[in-house]
Amino acid sequence: MCPGELIWRTCRARASWGTIATAPRRMGHGTMFGNTSKKGTHVVSCWGLDELANRMCSPFVSYDSVTNDGDRLLRVLSFDDFQRAFAAKAVPQFAFMTPNMMNDGHNTSLETAAEWSHKFLQPLLADKAFDERTLVMLTYDESEKYEEPNHIVTLLLGSAIPPGLKGTEDNTFYTHYSMLSTIEYNWGLPNLGRYDVGANVFQFAADAGDGYKGNKDPENAAAVDNSISYAGFLNNETSKTLPIPPPNLNLVGASGQGVLEAIKNAWRADKDKKTPYDGSGRVYDGDKVPPIYKASTP
């Protein structure tokens, strides 16, 4: 998703945000961090300069909506900034955090990433570390082997997790889009009209809220090998390059809200074009289950 859209929506919800990384050029294996709101969580993203980091892992500085706005650019922070904010109990409500290429295990090993994560997260998980209920989500962008379906581990930690769920495993079907659908549900935010609609909300958040009942397993999940990229705007194979598809402006997300008004305004001229986004929660790959483009319906 576009960071500018995320920023606009969190500001609309009156939630503070930041972006924390070891370089304003890094976003890959990451940690999403948040303090609790009425339904679940607050959100932040943070970063700083580091020669071991990579631009792809810090998306915020790639958008004019951030770099042309001094207030927003000041919210692009380093890990040192985060530690000072943590000590002062002034951490933003939403944070997206990304270590450098060594600490995230990309250029080292899983053991190195685990050791760094344990050292960094331990103080954040201590009793009374935050006054609010807090969720820390530790995840990866992909698995190691492309020969196998791209299943990754994700840990949900912190005081927002009910005591009875700590140490348990959640077998609900999730994708990275579940982060977006959970954020939208938590703050009652509009959606993007894309794969965020239909993505399962973290079950503990759904149970803690107003009884969201929309979670379900995609009926085609068993057939998908999501290590294979499907055709699209960012596919590096010329034969699989396609224009950015328009969002489905008719979708209603997990929060019960429609598509963000700014997105409607930007894409209104393309509202009758075919789109792969139908809100069904189906998943796709570049082999047996490619996305299906069809007219959007109310």
C-alpha positions as CSV (number, residue, x, y, z in Angstrom):
1,M,0.0,0.0,0.0
2,C,1.0,3.6,-0.4
3,P,2.5,5.0,2.9
4,G,0.8,8.3,2.1
5,E,-2.6,6.6,2.3
6,L,-1.7,4.8,5.5
7,I,-0.5,8.1,7.0
8,W,-3.7,10.0,5.9
9,R,-5.9,7.3,7.4
10,T,-4.0,7.1,10.7
11,C,-4.1,10.9,11.0
12,R,-7.8,10.8,10.3
13,A,-8.2,8.3,13.2
14,R,-6.2,10.7,15.3
15,A,-3.5,8.1,15.8
16,S,0.1,9.2,16.0
17,W,2.6,7.4,13.7
18,G,6.3,7.1,12.9
19,T,8.6,4.9,10.8
20,I,11.6,3.4,12.4
21,A,14.4,1.7,10.6
22,T,18.2,1.5,10.4
23,A,18.1,3.5,7.2
24,P,15.6,5.6,5.3
25,R,16.1,3.0,2.5
26,R,15.1,-0.3,4.1
27,M,11.9,-2.3,4.3
28,G,11.8,-6.0,4.2
29,H,11.8,-8.3,7.3
30,G,10.1,-6.1,9.8
31,T,8.4,-5.5,13.1
32,M,5.0,-3.8,13.3
33,F,4.4,-2.3,16.7
34,G,1.4,-0.7,18.3
35,N,-0.4,0.6,21.4
36,T,-4.0,-0.1,22.0
37,S,-7.0,1.9,20.8
38,K,-10.7,1.2,21.5
39,K,-10.6,-2.0,19.5
40,G,-7.0,-3.0,19.6
41,T,-3.9,-1.3,18.5
42,H,-2.0,2.0,17.8
43,V,0.7,2.1,15.0
44,V,4.2,3.6,14.2
45,S,7.1,3.2,11.6
46,C,10.7,4.3,12.3
47,W,14.1,4.4,10.6
48,G,17.6,6.0,10.4
49,L,20.8,6.0,8.3
50,D,22.8,2.7,8.1
51,E,25.2,1.6,5.3
52,L,24.0,-2.0,5.9
53,A,20.4,-1.1,5.0
54,N,18.6,-1.2,1.7
55,R,16.2,1.3,0.1
56,M,13.5,-1.3,-0.7
57,C,12.9,-1.7,3.0
58,S,12.0,1.9,3.9
59,P,9.2,2.9,1.6
60,F,8.2,6.1,3.2
61,V,10.9,8.3,1.7
62,S,10.0,7.2,-1.8
63,Y,6.7,9.1,-1.7
64,D,6.2,12.8,-2.3
65,S,3.4,12.8,0.3
66,V,6.2,12.3,2.9
67,T,9.3,14.0,1.4
68,N,7.4,17.1,0.5
69,D,5.8,17.5,3.9
70,G,8.2,18.6,6.7
71,D,6.0,17.4,9.5
72,R,5.7,13.9,8.0
73,L,9.4,13.7,7.2
74,L,10.3,14.4,10.8
75,R,8.4,11.2,11.7
76,V,11.0,9.2,9.8
77,L,13.1,8.1,12.8
78,S,16.1,6.0,13.7
79,F,16.3,3.2,16.2
80,D,18.1,5.6,18.6
81,D,15.1,8.0,18.2
82,F,12.8,5.1,19.1
83,Q,14.8,4.2,22.2
84,R,14.6,7.8,23.4
85,A,10.9,7.9,22.8
86,F,10.5,4.6,24.6
87,A,12.3,5.9,27.6
88,A,10.1,9.0,27.7
89,K,6.9,7.0,27.2
90,A,6.3,8.9,24.0
91,V,6.2,6.1,21.4
92,P,3.8,6.8,18.5
93,Q,0.6,4.7,18.3
94,F,1.7,2.9,15.1
95,A,5.2,1.9,14.2
96,F,6.7,0.0,11.3
97,M,10.2,-1.0,12.2
98,T,12.9,-2.6,10.0
99,P,16.4,-3.7,11.1
100,N,19.4,-3.5,8.8
101,M,20.5,-6.3,6.4
102,M,22.6,-8.0,9.1
103,N,20.2,-7.8,12.0
104,D,17.2,-9.0,9.9
105,G,19.1,-12.1,8.9
106,H,19.2,-11.3,5.2
107,N,23.0,-11.3,4.9
108,T,23.6,-13.4,8.0
109,S,21.5,-16.1,9.5
110,L,18.3,-16.9,11.3
111,E,20.3,-17.3,14.5
112,T,21.6,-13.7,14.2
113,A,18.2,-12.3,13.5
114,A,16.7,-14.2,16.5
115,E,19.5,-12.9,18.8
116,W,19.0,-9.3,17.7
117,S,15.2,-9.6,17.9
118,H,15.4,-11.0,21.5
119,K,17.7,-8.3,22.7
120,F,15.6,-5.5,21.1
121,L,12.2,-6.8,22.0
122,Q,12.8,-7.9,25.6
123,P,12.5,-4.4,27.2
124,L,9.4,-3.7,25.1
125,L,7.7,-6.8,26.5
126,A,8.5,-6.1,30.2
127,D,5.7,-5.5,32.6
128,K,4.7,-1.8,32.6
129,A,6.8,-1.1,29.6
130,F,3.8,0.7,28.1
131,D,0.8,2.3,29.9
132,E,-1.5,1.1,27.1
133,R,-2.2,-2.4,25.9
134,T,0.4,-3.0,23.3
135,L,0.8,-5.4,20.3
136,V,4.2,-6.3,18.8
137,M,4.1,-8.2,15.6
138,L,7.3,-9.9,14.4
139,T,7.2,-11.2,10.8
140,Y,9.2,-11.8,7.6
141,D,8.5,-11.0,4.0
142,E,9.2,-14.4,2.6
143,S,10.5,-17.9,3.3
144,E,14.0,-19.1,2.4
145,K,13.2,-21.6,-0.3
146,Y,11.4,-20.6,-3.5
147,E,10.9,-24.3,-4.3
148,E,8.3,-24.5,-1.5
149,P,5.1,-22.6,-0.9
150,N,5.9,-19.2,0.7
151,H,4.7,-19.8,4.3
152,I,6.3,-17.6,7.0
153,V,6.2,-17.5,10.7
154,T,4.6,-14.5,12.5
155,L,4.7,-13.9,16.2
156,L,2.1,-11.7,18.0
157,L,3.5,-10.5,21.4
158,G,2.7,-8.0,24.1
159,S,0.0,-7.1,26.6
160,A,-2.7,-6.8,23.9
161,I,-2.6,-10.6,23.7
162,P,-5.1,-12.2,26.2
163,P,-3.4,-14.3,28.8
164,G,-5.2,-17.4,27.7
165,L,-3.8,-17.1,24.2
166,K,-0.1,-16.6,25.1
167,G,2.0,-19.5,24.0
168,T,-0.7,-20.8,21.6
169,E,-0.8,-21.2,17.9
170,D,-3.5,-19.5,15.7
171,N,-4.4,-21.6,12.6
172,T,-6.4,-18.9,11.0
173,F,-5.4,-18.2,7.4
174,Y,-3.5,-14.9,7.1
175,T,-1.5,-13.0,4.5
176,H,0.4,-9.8,4.8
177,Y,-2.8,-8.0,3.8
178,S,-4.1,-9.2,7.2
179,M,-2.0,-6.4,8.7
180,L,-3.9,-3.9,6.7
181,S,-7.3,-5.4,7.4
182,T,-6.6,-5.5,11.2
183,I,-5.4,-1.9,11.2
184,E,-8.6,-0.8,9.4
185,Y,-10.7,-2.8,11.8
186,N,-8.9,-1.6,14.9
187,W,-9.3,2.1,14.1
188,G,-12.5,2.0,12.0
189,L,-10.6,3.2,8.9
190,P,-11.6,3.2,5.2
191,N,-10.1,0.5,3.0
192,L,-7.9,0.7,-0.1
193,G,-10.3,-1.2,-2.4
194,R,-7.7,-3.9,-3.0
195,Y,-6.6,-7.2,-1.4
196,D,-6.9,-5.6,2.1
197,V,-10.7,-6.2,1.7
198,G,-11.4,-9.9,2.3
199,A,-8.1,-10.5,4.2
200,N,-8.7,-12.1,7.6
201,V,-8.4,-9.9,10.6
202,F,-6.1,-11.2,13.4
203,Q,-8.5,-13.4,15.3
204,F,-7.6,-12.1,18.8
205,A,-8.4,-8.5,17.6
206,A,-11.7,-9.6,16.1
207,D,-12.7,-11.3,19.4
208,A,-11.7,-8.2,21.4
209,G,-13.7,-5.8,19.2
210,D,-17.3,-5.8,18.4
211,G,-17.6,-9.4,17.2
212,Y,-16.2,-9.3,13.7
213,K,-17.4,-12.5,12.0
214,G,-15.8,-12.1,8.5
215,N,-12.8,-14.4,8.9
216,K,-12.7,-17.5,6.6
217,D,-10.3,-19.7,4.8
218,P,-9.9,-18.9,1.1
219,E,-11.6,-21.7,-0.8
220,N,-8.6,-21.9,-3.2
221,A,-5.8,-21.7,-0.6
222,A,-4.6,-25.3,-1.0
223,A,-3.9,-24.8,-4.8
224,V,-1.7,-21.7,-4.4
225,D,2.1,-21.6,-4.6
226,N,2.7,-18.0,-3.7
227,S,6.5,-18.3,-4.3
228,I,5.6,-17.7,-7.9
229,S,4.9,-14.0,-8.8
230,Y,1.9,-13.3,-11.0
231,A,1.7,-10.8,-13.8
232,G,1.7,-7.2,-12.6
233,F,3.2,-3.7,-12.6
234,L,6.3,-4.7,-10.7
235,N,7.0,-8.1,-12.3
236,N,10.5,-8.0,-13.8
237,E,9.6,-10.3,-16.7
238,T,8.6,-8.2,-19.7
239,S,5.9,-10.7,-20.7
240,K,4.3,-10.5,-17.3
241,T,4.3,-6.7,-16.9
242,L,0.8,-5.2,-16.6
243,P,-0.5,-1.7,-15.7
244,I,-1.5,-1.0,-12.1
245,P,-5.1,-2.3,-11.9
246,P,-7.7,0.0,-10.6
247,P,-9.1,-0.6,-7.1
248,N,-12.7,-1.8,-6.7
249,L,-14.4,1.4,-5.4
250,N,-17.5,-0.6,-4.3
251,L,-15.8,-2.7,-1.6
252,V,-16.6,-2.4,2.1
253,G,-13.8,-3.5,4.5
254,A,-13.5,-5.2,7.9
255,S,-14.3,-1.9,9.6
256,G,-17.6,-1.5,7.8
257,Q,-16.2,1.5,6.0
258,G,-16.0,2.0,2.2
259,V,-13.0,2.9,0.1
260,L,-10.9,5.9,1.2
261,E,-12.3,9.0,-0.4
262,A,-8.9,10.1,-1.7
263,I,-8.6,6.8,-3.6
264,K,-12.1,7.2,-5.0
265,N,-11.2,10.6,-6.3
266,A,-7.9,9.4,-7.8
267,W,-9.5,6.4,-9.6
268,R,-13.0,7.5,-10.4
269,A,-12.3,7.7,-14.1
270,D,-11.3,4.0,-14.1
271,K,-14.2,2.7,-12.1
272,D,-15.6,0.8,-15.0
273,K,-12.3,-1.0,-15.9
274,K,-11.8,-4.6,-15.0
275,T,-10.1,-5.3,-11.6
276,P,-8.8,-8.4,-9.8
277,Y,-10.1,-7.1,-6.5
278,D,-13.5,-8.5,-5.5
279,G,-13.3,-8.6,-1.7
280,S,-13.6,-12.4,-1.6
281,G,-10.3,-13.1,0.2
282,R,-9.2,-15.5,-2.5
283,V,-5.4,-15.8,-3.0
284,Y,-3.4,-16.1,-6.2
285,D,-0.1,-17.1,-7.7
286,G,1.7,-16.9,-11.1
287,D,1.2,-20.5,-12.0
288,K,-2.1,-22.3,-11.5
289,V,-4.2,-19.6,-9.8
290,P,-3.6,-16.3,-11.5
291,P,-5.7,-13.2,-10.6
292,I,-9.1,-12.9,-12.4
293,Y,-9.9,-9.5,-13.8
294,K,-13.6,-8.7,-14.0
295,A,-15.9,-5.7,-13.7
296,S,-16.5,-4.4,-10.2
297,T,-20.0,-4.7,-8.9
298,P,-21.7,-2.7,-6.1
